[in-house]
């Protein structure tokens, strides 16, 4: 079995055995506060451990960096843009999951010297698997997929600005609203990226760019024909000194966002740690 299929099979198994059985069944003691308005559950910890063990069997010796491991040991992110690295987000959208609502997902990426070379995003409830291999295109449930921009009076933007101060956030939304209809983010990157490819959203913006949140999706989007750059226009790269991320399902939509949003409005930090 190819490494690509091994990872997909592992993710489905972990989702079936650990994630789905705990959806809407978590006990109070299985939910903890991580600080900064974020929570973690037993499902996050247990699924990350199972994914880590599986990846270590498939690809011995390769560095593995998981979200929850980094919470306990932030130094794991040092030199994240160097060498071959597996990135794990065992339960993306934990707040949704803990509240008993969708969407939430599981994300894995394989990165070499900061460049995503393979990525997987699984919706544990529907079973939808979005995946991509660098240079080989993007798929949904093994079927090739390309971006599907929609013909509508105004394109749709989804803005991850929750880490900005109120004044700046208001200014960014006001600027983008001159050229787009705004839709709230789903609070789940594993859902945000499919929405761009499938045409529900045309552009998106995020300030916080922790690598496990964006490496799988940025590869999926670009392999499907979309655009993913940092705020300064540099191609998205794990560990880049550039800040933020801008996403679009076409060059036209990307240019429209850049024209509507002066870079001077954007913060100079991207909350990577």
C-alpha positions in Angstrom: 0.0 0.0 0.0 1.3 3.5 -0.9 2.2 5.9 1.8 -0.6 8.1 0.6 -3.2 5.4 1.1 -1.6 4.3 4.4 -2.1 7.8 5.8 -5.7 8.0 4.6 -6.5 4.6 6.1 -4.9 5.5 9.4 -6.9 8.7 9.6 -10.2 7.0 8.9 -9.4 4.4 11.5 -8.6 6.9 14.2 -11.7 8.9 13.3 -13.9 5.8 13.6 -12.3 4.5 16.8 -11.6 7.8 18.7 -13.2 10.9 17.3 -16.7 9.9 16.2 -17.6 7.9 19.4 -16.9 10.9 21.5 -18.8 13.5 19.5 -21.7 14.7 21.7 -20.7 12.2 24.4 -17.7 14.0 26.1 -17.9 14.2 29.9 -17.0 17.4 31.6 -13.6 16.1 32.8 -12.7 15.3 29.2 -12.6 19.0 28.3 -9.9 21.3 29.5 -9.0 25.0 29.0 -5.7 25.6 27.1 -5.8 29.4 27.7 -6.3 32.2 25.2 -9.9 31.1 24.7 -9.0 27.7 23.4 -9.9 24.2 24.7 -8.6 20.7 24.3 -10.4 17.4 24.8 -9.4 13.8 25.5 -10.2 13.1 21.8 -7.5 15.6 20.7 -4.9 13.9 22.9 -5.8 10.3 22.1 -6.2 10.8 18.4 -2.9 12.6 18.1 -1.1 9.8 19.9 -2.7 7.2 17.6 -1.8 9.2 14.5 1.7 9.8 15.7 2.3 6.1 16.3 0.9 5.2 12.9 3.1 7.7 11.0 6.1 6.6 12.9 5.5 3.0 11.7 5.0 4.2 8.1 7.9 6.6 7.9 10.5 5.7 10.6 12.9 8.4 11.6 11.0 11.3 10.2 10.2 14.2 12.6 6.6 14.3 13.7 5.0 17.5 15.1 1.5 17.5 16.6 -0.6 20.4 17.8 -1.0 19.0 21.3 2.6 17.9 21.7 3.6 21.5 20.8 1.2 22.8 23.5 3.3 20.9 26.1 6.6 21.5 24.4 6.7 24.7 22.3 10.3 24.1 21.2 9.0 21.4 18.8 8.2 24.2 16.4 11.9 25.3 16.3 13.3 25.0 12.7 9.9 23.8 11.5 10.7 24.9 8.0 13.8 22.7 7.8 14.0 19.0 6.8 11.2 16.5 6.4 8.4 16.9 8.9 4.9 15.3 9.5 2.4 17.8 10.9 -0.7 16.6 12.8 -3.8 18.5 13.8 -5.7 15.6 15.4 -9.0 17.5 15.9 -9.3 20.8 14.0 -12.3 22.8 15.2 -12.1 21.5 18.8 -14.5 24.2 20.1 -17.2 23.1 17.6 -16.6 19.4 18.5 -16.8 20.0 22.3 -20.0 22.0 21.8 -21.6 19.1 19.9 -21.7 20.9 16.5 -20.0 20.6 13.2 -17.7 21.2 11.4 -14.5 19.7 12.7 -11.8 17.7 11.0 -8.5 15.9 11.1 -5.5 17.3 9.2 -2.1 15.8 8.3 0.7 17.2 6.1 4.1 16.1 5.0 6.4 19.0 4.6 10.0 19.2 3.2 12.1 22.3 3.9 8.9 24.2 4.6 7.1 23.2 1.3 4.0 21.0 1.7 4.4 17.9 -0.5 1.3 15.9 0.7 -1.8 16.8 2.7 -5.0 15.2 3.9 -8.1 16.7 5.5 -10.8 14.3 6.8 -14.3 15.2 7.9 -14.9 12.4 10.4 -18.7 12.7 10.3 -19.3 12.6 6.5 -16.1 10.7 5.7 -15.1 13.3 3.1 -11.4 13.2 2.5 -9.7 16.1 0.7 -6.1 15.3 -0.2 -3.3 16.5 -2.5 0.2 15.6 -3.5 2.5 18.3 -4.8 2.6 18.2 -8.6 -0.1 15.6 -8.8 -3.3 17.6 -8.2 -6.0 17.5 -5.6 -8.8 15.0 -4.9 -12.0 14.6 -2.9 -12.7 11.0 -2.0 -10.1 10.0 -4.6 -11.8 11.9 -7.4 -9.8 14.7 -9.0 -11.1 18.2 -8.2 -10.5 21.7 -9.5 -11.5 25.0 -8.1 -15.1 26.0 -8.9 -15.5 29.8 -8.9 -19.1 30.8 -9.0 -20.7 33.5 -11.2 -22.4 35.8 -8.7 -22.8 39.6 -8.3 -20.3 39.8 -5.5 -17.7 37.2 -4.6 -17.7 35.8 -1.0 -14.9 36.4 1.5 -14.3 34.6 4.9 -12.0 36.5 7.2 -10.2 34.9 10.1 -9.6 38.2 12.0 -10.4 37.1 15.5 -6.9 37.6 16.7 -6.8 41.3 15.6 -7.7 44.1 17.9 -11.2 45.4 17.5 -10.3 48.6 15.7 -8.1 46.9 13.1 -10.6 44.1 12.7 -13.4 46.6 12.0 -11.2 48.4 9.4 -10.2 45.2 7.6 -13.9 44.1 7.4 -15.0 47.5 6.1 -12.3 47.5 3.4 -13.1 44.0 2.2 -16.8 44.6 2.3 -16.4 47.2 -0.5 -15.7 44.3 -2.9 -17.1 41.1 -1.3 -20.0 39.6 0.6 -18.7 38.5 4.0 -19.4 35.1 5.5 -18.3 34.0 9.0 -15.4 31.6 9.2 -16.5 28.0 10.2 -13.8 28.0 13.0 -12.4 24.9 11.3 -9.6 25.2 8.7 -10.4 21.6 7.5 -13.7 23.1 6.3 -12.5 26.5 5.2 -10.2 25.1 2.5 -12.9 22.8 0.9 -15.3 25.8 0.8 -12.8 27.7 -1.3 -12.2 24.8 -3.7 -15.9 24.0 -4.0 -17.0 27.6 -4.6 -18.8 28.5 -1.4 -16.2 31.0 -0.7 -14.0 32.9 -3.2 -11.3 34.3 -0.8 -10.2 33.9 2.8 -7.7 35.6 5.1 -6.1 34.3 8.3 -3.8 36.0 10.8 -3.0 32.9 12.8 -1.0 30.5 10.7 0.1 27.6 12.9 1.5 25.1 10.4 -0.8 22.2 11.1 -3.8 24.4 10.4 -2.7 25.5 6.9 -0.1 23.3 5.3 -2.6 20.6 4.3 -5.2 23.1 3.0 -2.8 25.4 1.2 -1.5 22.5 -0.8 -5.0 21.2 -1.5 -6.1 24.6 -2.7 -3.1 25.3 -4.9 -3.1 21.8 -6.4 -6.8 22.4 -7.2 -5.8 25.6 -9.1 -6.2 28.2 -6.4 -3.8 30.7 -4.8 -2.2 30.7 -1.3 0.3 33.4 -0.3 1.4 35.2 2.8 0.2 38.8 3.2 3.2 40.2 1.4 2.5 38.0 -1.7 5.2 35.4 -1.0 4.1 31.8 -1.7 2.9 30.1 1.5 5.6 28.2 3.2 5.8 26.5 6.6 8.2 28.4 8.9 8.3 31.5 6.6 9.1 34.8 8.3 6.3 36.3 6.3 3.0 36.9 8.1 -0.6 35.9 7.6 -2.1 34.0 4.7 -4.3 35.1 1.8 -6.3 32.4 -0.1 -8.4 32.6 -3.3 -10.0 30.2 -5.7 -8.7 32.2 -8.7 -6.2 34.8 -9.6 -9.0 37.2 -10.4 -10.5 36.8 -6.9 -7.0 37.1 -5.3 -6.3 40.3 -7.1 -9.7 41.7 -6.1 -8.8 41.0 -2.5 -5.4 42.6 -2.7 -6.9 45.7 -4.3 -9.6 46.0 -1.7 -7.3 45.4 1.3 -4.3 47.8 1.8 -1.4 45.9 3.4 -1.1 48.8 5.8 -4.3 47.6 7.5 -2.9 44.2 8.3 -0.9 43.5 11.5 2.8 42.9 11.4 2.5 39.6 13.3 0.7 36.5 12.4 0.3 34.5 15.6 2.4 31.6 14.5 3.2 30.6 18.0 
